[in-house]
Structure formats: structure tokens, C-alpha cells
Amino acid sequence: MLKNPRNSCIQDTMFPHHRHYHEHLSKNLARLFKKRDVGDLKIDLWNAFADSGLMGINDHDCSALPRILPTSYLPVIERTSRDLTEALMRILSLPTGAIRELLPLTPVSEFLIKEIGVLKHRRQRITGSMRFDMAIVGPPGPHNPPKLMEVNEIGFDGTGRSSFIQETILRLFPALARKVICFDTALSEVRNMRRMGKKFVRFQYESYNWEEEVILAKAKKVGLDIRLVLPTAFKVKPDEDCTLLSRERVWRDGDAIRIGSDPRPPDAFQVAYSFELKDFKEAPGFFRALTRSTTPQYSPFITGLIAPKTILTVLADQKILTKLIGKSRAERLAATIVPAHLLAGHEAATLQHPSRKVLKFADGMGGEQVYVGKKIPAQLKRIPARDHRYWVVQDRIDLNTIDVDGFLSRRRRVVADLGVFIHYDWDGARFTNFSVGGFITRATNRGFKVNVSGGGIQVPVMFEL
């Protein structure tokens, strides 16, 4: 049992009040939280997590104080997310030559095209999910859509945990449940998977986390059987704590993917972890077999072409956006797209005003290889000139700050992003299913990178009725 969560304190970092808009709870909600006492709530939250039996659920800090946005802001997020997703899907549906001409190649995308064959063996239908890493800058209102910082595809985190965190808090705080609405991200995900069939396989590496456990439980509710498999193509053994994970031979029988001795192929499969170039190079033959098979892939490898940070430079071009989704929607989306360009050819301008820039490696993940402000000049000196085309310079934005109170920390003011989960089914020309499935916020007072793995905190997102 957690008795004193305030023992593990994190020192505050001050964010300039004139630059960062601070979000407050409404008066009604502030009175509600005063009655419940957040200090007691976060102890109850810790204990509920510990009692859940989910593996490692208490390893990362979680705020008992949610981020609560006005419900009137939902249509803004949904419209923006649909415009973005359609633009990205239309890119992936272009002729092969047009895609290669449009998208700047990165080490990963080049490998996907040349070695894995994602363009040669692609399908018209693309079904899967994304997480847009966004930020609200200023008051959330109808004329202030969130800003896009990154696009995440294949193996990103948050889908299961956002649902479980919210459900637990509302169960512990029923008075709050009557005042807000929130989205069941995991349920939205498995419903979208269910569109591809009843029998589903998720390929893991050597382990899984508590998020997968939540997703498996949600899948049962919609009649979806998800099997967790470690392919023998990966020369690792399963983590002994991951009892739901089986190590199996995965092979291609004719055009279909087969799993071990199972007499029937799955209806669909998913590769459920994030990829760096070294991951693809570990078993390229296996990934080529997956790409060439007729068994559908959820969030297929071709979506890895729109995941590099270089996609930000494409979306920042209004002419391209207009061709993809039309003039009016492109103009509307302009308020969401943060100006960005390749480092190559813009070195001098980047060094001239580094305090207002963010430097990102195109294939970086988990908040690594992202440099803000004063750290940019030193990093730029380390990057060989030939690799400048793999780095993106994005204008720095002043993310809103919020108050959090974590069960591994104390109440403090933090800078916060807004993770928006998208679930889609695209037939090559239009959506047959599209939904904003849920939200999560990552926040920190240690700097301007908000990844939980870098010392940040998980914050549930709700909308006030």
C-alpha cells in the first residue's frame, strides 16, 4: 500500500507565465476536487493499480488530477484529426512514383521501400491506428485547433493505458464521473481491429506490458481473439513474466501467414512494437514475408513512410495539402501545422535563432534525438553534413501548462502535450471507418520533452459536460 506518495518529489522547473497559457479547472470542478481531496485520491489510485495485477503498472508516475478540457473543444480536435488523417492516407494512395518524389527518404523509409517492398506489395485498403502528438497553445476554443508536433504509427504506447487510467479514476471518484465524458481508447482500437476478422495475432519482441493486458480484455468484449506471439525469427526468449506470450514459428504458406501448428491462418496480424532501423535489419526476411503475404496487416508497414519527422515538412507545404484535401480544408489545417523544414540548406538560419527552434532526427523515437533551444548548436556540430537531410527543424511552440498530482510525486505545474488516438479504415479513396478513439497527456516539469520514459507523468484526459 502506498502511504506517503510525497516522499518522491520532483523539483519544479519554472515556465515563463507570459509565454505558456495555464489551464485551470472550472470553479465547479475545483470545488469537487477539494471535497474529494486529491492527496487521498492518488493513494487510492496507487492501491487500485497495485491490486489490478497488471504487470509493471506502477512503474511510471500517474496523475490523479486529470486534464479536463471543455466539451465544446471536441469538434475542433475531431475535425483537425480527420483532415490530417485523410491527407496522410491520400499520400499513401498516390502512385508509387509520386510517393517517392513527395516523401523525403530517411534510413527507415528507404529500407522499407528498397528491402521490405512496402510500395511494391501494398494494398488499397489500409486499416489501423495512429497517435498524433499535439499541443494546445492558448485557450482551447473553436478558432484555436491543437498544433501537430509528430505523427506516430506502428507500436506506439498509450492505447490501453489511457482507458484503464480513466476508468479507475472515475470508479474511485463517482461524483466526477457525472460531470465529465471520456473515451475508451482500447475499446475503439479493438472494434476497429474486429473489422478485419475474429482471429488476430499481435507479434511482440520478447515481452509485452500491462497495456497489452488491457487490450486483450477489451478484445474479448467484441468477440475478438488476440494471440500474442514471439516469432522464432527473433533470436530472443520470451520474458519469463510474460506468460501470455508464446514463441512460435511464423511462416508463409502459399500467400497466407501461418502461426506454428495452427491449421488456419489468422484473419489479420499486427506488429506491436516501435521500429528503428536496427529492428528491421534484425529479420528482414521475416518482414518481407509479412509484407508479401495476403493476410492483412493492421497498421501495415507502409504507414511507416508517414511516421518519420520529415512528414512534418510535407504537411507544412500548403500547395501539397491543397492537392491532397482541397483548398478550404488545407487552409483550415494551416492553423494546426507547425512550420518545419529539413536541416539541409537551413543550417545558418537554425543557428541564428536556436531558442525558437526544435531539432529532430527523422527516425528518432521516445523523445530521443530531439534538441530544444540552447542544445541545438552543440548537436548540429556533431551531425555529419551528409546526414543533414535526415534531420528536421521545427518552429518551437509554447505548450500549455497544467497542474498535476502524481502518485510518485507532488502537485506541480508542468508543460503538457495532447496525444490524440485515431482509428481508421481506408479503402484507397475514402474512409469506411474513422474515429477519434481517445486521448492521453504526457507532461513534465523537467524540460520541454514530454515523454513518460524521460521522467514525465501520465495524465488522463476528460471533457467537462
Buried (B, 14 or more C-beta within 10 A) or exposed (E): EBEEBEEEEBEEBEBEEEEBBEBEBEEEBEEBBEEBEBBEBBBBBBBBBEEBEBBEBBEBBBBBBBBBBBEEBBEBBBBBBBBBBBBBBBBBBBEEEEBBEBBBBBBBBEBBBEBBBBBEBBEEEBBBBBBBBBBBBEEBEEEBBBBBBBBBBBBBBBBBBBBBBBBBBBEBBEEBBEBBEBBBBBBBBBBBBBBBBBBBBBBBBBBBBBBBBBBBBBBEEEEBBBBBBBBBBBEEEBBEEBEBBBBBEBBBEEEEBBBBEEEEBBBBBBBBBBBBBEBBEBBEEBBBBBBBBEBBBBBBBBBBBBBBBBBBBBBBBBEBBBBBBEEEBBEBBBEBBBEBBBBBEBBEEBEEEBEEBBBBBBBBBBBEBBBBBEBBEEBBEEBEEEBBBBBBBBBBBBBBBBBBBBBBBBBBBBBBBBBBBBBBBBBEEEBEEBBBBBBBBBBBBBBBBBBBEBBBBBBBBBBBE
